[in-house]
């Protein structure tokens, strides 16, 4: 399927960033054919460095080392039966800008990246890049959540499979409706189990619309459970996902409900930042 055919996979070669690889076989079953890796040499690391530092030489060293490690990842992904290559020349600059630019240039179906969320300084950096990409990308983004192992022995994914049990956050808008095909395809590639969640902020006629969505998914043999909650949208989305054993939250970045249009910087940002569960965001 075109919706998951080509992925852009940013990496900084950390154990946490590379944990997204565990989901590639599952994504292959959902139609993934090609992975394009991108490593951005982050120039912010050398901003303000004292005189005498040869930035050009440093960039060349980073490029050489990055190319070697990218080739290793390419071989690893090809071993899964998936086409793979990396963005070349290796870009240097702001990671968010370069990732978003590459997604457009390579015409990818989606961006797949890791986030540890908020925490210590190192974790804030990885989280801030993923949040920045979510805000600025025009392509769908899957933000995979990972956690540090005990004893600081690397990272591990928070869920085994992405598509086992999906929470579809629907605010009754056209934008939320547009991701229906993604939800259907993901569910059929996994556990065929969907929680259809609506968080209401005022009295509204939501039943008819949600029942229509439910019937659309049930036609394909997908089990759908409608849930209506009151309260702060992002908190209810995250709470419901935990309580229901959800493995992926799927939502639109724009809509008509959920805090006046589900504006980036509000509900979507908050879910991406605070959820322990992977999040799919459609733009």
N, C-alpha and C positions, 0 to 999 in steps of 0.2 A: 504493500500500500504506500502511496506517495507521502502520506502524512508522517511516516516514520522512516522514510527511505534513506535519507542522508543526514548524518549527525555531525555537528561541530563539537569537538570535545576539548575544552581548555584544560591544560595541566601545568602545574608548577613542579611536577615530579615528586611531590610529597606523597607519602603513603595514603593520606586522606583523599587527596585529589584523584589518585589513581584507583580508588575503591569503586569508582563508577564502572570500571571494567567488568565487575561481577554481574552487571545487568545487561551486558551486550548480547549474550545468547538469548535471553528473554526478548530483548528488542529485535533480535534477528527473526524470531518466530512471529513478531508483529510487523515484519516487513523491512527491517533495517538491512541495507545492502552495502553501505559505505560509511566509514568513519574518517573524518578529517580532523587531525590533531592540530592544536595551536598552542604554542608556548610563546608568551610575551615577555621579553626582557624588560623588567620594570625599572624605568629610569628614575623613578622616585627614590629608589634605594641609594642613588648617588647624588641626589640633590643636596647642595650645601657642603659637599666634600671639599676639604682643604686643597689649596693649590698644589700642583705637582702630581695630582692623580690623572693618569692618562685614560680618559673615558673611552676613547676610540679603541684602545688596546683591550680595555675591560670588556667592551661590547663584543669584540672579535673572539675573545676567550669564551664568553657566554654563548655565542653563536656556535662555536665548535663543540662545546660540551653538550649544548642543547640538541644539536643535530644528532649526535651519537645516541643520546637517550631517547630521542624521538624515533630513531630507526629501530631501537629495541622494542618500543611500544607498538610500532607499525607491524613488526614481525609477530608480536604476541597476538594482535588483533587478527592478522591474516590467518593465524593458526586456528582461529575460531570459524574460519570460512567466510570472513567479512572483508571486503576490500578496504584498504587503509592507506593513507598518505598523510603528510603534514604540510602546513602552510609554509611556503618558502618564497622569498627569503624570510628568515625568522624575524618577526617584527619587534621593534623596540619602542617603548613609549608607555602610555597609560593602558593598563590591561583591559579595563572596561571598554574604552574606545576601540582598541584594536580587535577585541573579540566581536563586538557589534559590527564593525566594519567588515571583518572576515565572513561573518554569517551572511551578509548581503552579497559580497563578492562571490562567495562559493555557492550561493543560492541553496543553502541547507534547508532541510525540512524542520529541524529543531536544534536547539543547543542543549547539551547534556553536561552538567557540571556539579561539583560537590560543594557542600557548605557545612561547616561545623556550627554555624550560628554564633550567638554572642558568648563571650567568655573571656579568657585571657587574651593578651595582646595578639599573639600569633593567630588565634581563632577569629579575632575581630577582622583581621586582614582578609582571610579567605571568605568570611561572611560578607564583608563589604563589597568585594568584587562580584559575588553572585547577586547581591541585591542591586548593584549598579547595572549589571547586565539585564536583570529583570525589568528595571525601569526604562532602559533605553533600547532594548531589542525590539525588532518588529516581527521576529520569528518566535514560535512557541519555545518555552524554556522548561526543561525538567531540572529542578534543583534536588539533587540527591542528598539526604542527610546522613552524616557519618558521626561516629563518636569515638573518643579516645579509649583504647583498651586499658585495663587496669595495669598499673605499673608503667604507664607511658610507653607501652610496647606496640606502637603503631595505632591504626584506626580500624574500625569495622563498620559495615553498613548497619543501619538501624532496622531495616526490613530485608527479608530474604528475597522476596519477589515484589516487583512494582505493581503488577496488575491483578493481584489476588483479590483485593477488596477495595473498591474505589469509592471515595466520597466526591460526589458531583455537587459543588456549591452553585445553586441556581437562584438568581435574584429577579427572575421573571422578565429580564431584559432580552433584547435581540442578541446582544453580545454573549450572554450566557447560553442562549439557544444555539449559537453558532458552533459551540464546541461539542454539541451532541454527537456528531460523527466520530470525533476523537474518543469520547467516552465509550461509545458503542464498540469501536475497534479495539480499544484497550481492554475492555471487559471481555470481549470475545477471544482475545489473545491470552486471557488469564483465567480468573476464577468465576467469571460471569456473575459477579456480585456487586451491586451498586447501591450506595446510600444516596438518595436524592434529598439534599438538605436545602431548606429555605429558612433564612433568618428574617423575621418580619419586624419592622420598626413602627408600623402603624396598622390600623385595620385595613385590610386589602383583600381583594378577591384572588386568592392564590390557588385554590383547590383545582379549578378547571385546568389551568395551565400545567400544573404539576402532574395531574392525572394524564394529560396528553403526552407529556414527556415520558412518563412511566410506561404507557402503552406502546410508545415508539420503541423503547428498549426491550420490552417484554416480547415483542413480535420476533425478536432474534434469539429468544430463549434466555435472556438475561434476567436474573432475579433482582427486583428493584424494591427498595423499602423507602417510602416517603417519610421524612421527618421535618417537623415545623418547630422552630425554636424562637424564643424571644430574647432580646438582649443585644450586646455588642457583637456585631458580625464576626470579627476575627476570633474573638474568644470562644464563641459558640462553635465555629468551624473547627478550631483546634481541639476543644473539649470533646466534641462529638466524634472526631476522628480517633481520639484516644479510647473513648468508651466503647466504640464499635469495632475496634481492632482493624482500622483502615490501614492500607499499605500505600495509598497514593491519594492526595487531594488534587482534584482537577477543578480549575476555576478560570474565569475570564479576568483580565486586568481592567476591563471597563464594563459599565452597565448602567442601569437606571436606579437600582436600589443600592443597598449596602453602602451607606454613607454617601449619598448624593453622587452616584455614578461610580462607586467602587474605585475612587481615584487612586492612582499609584501614589504611594506615600501614606495611604491610609490602610484600608483592609488588605489589599494584596501585599504590600510591604510588611505589614504586621504578621500575616500568615507565614510568609517566606522566612521572616526573621525568627519567629518564636516556635514554629512547628518542629516537632521531632520527627515528623513523617515527611517523606518526599512530596514535593509539590510540582504540579504541572500548571504552567501559566500560559494562557493563549492571549495573543494581542490582536 
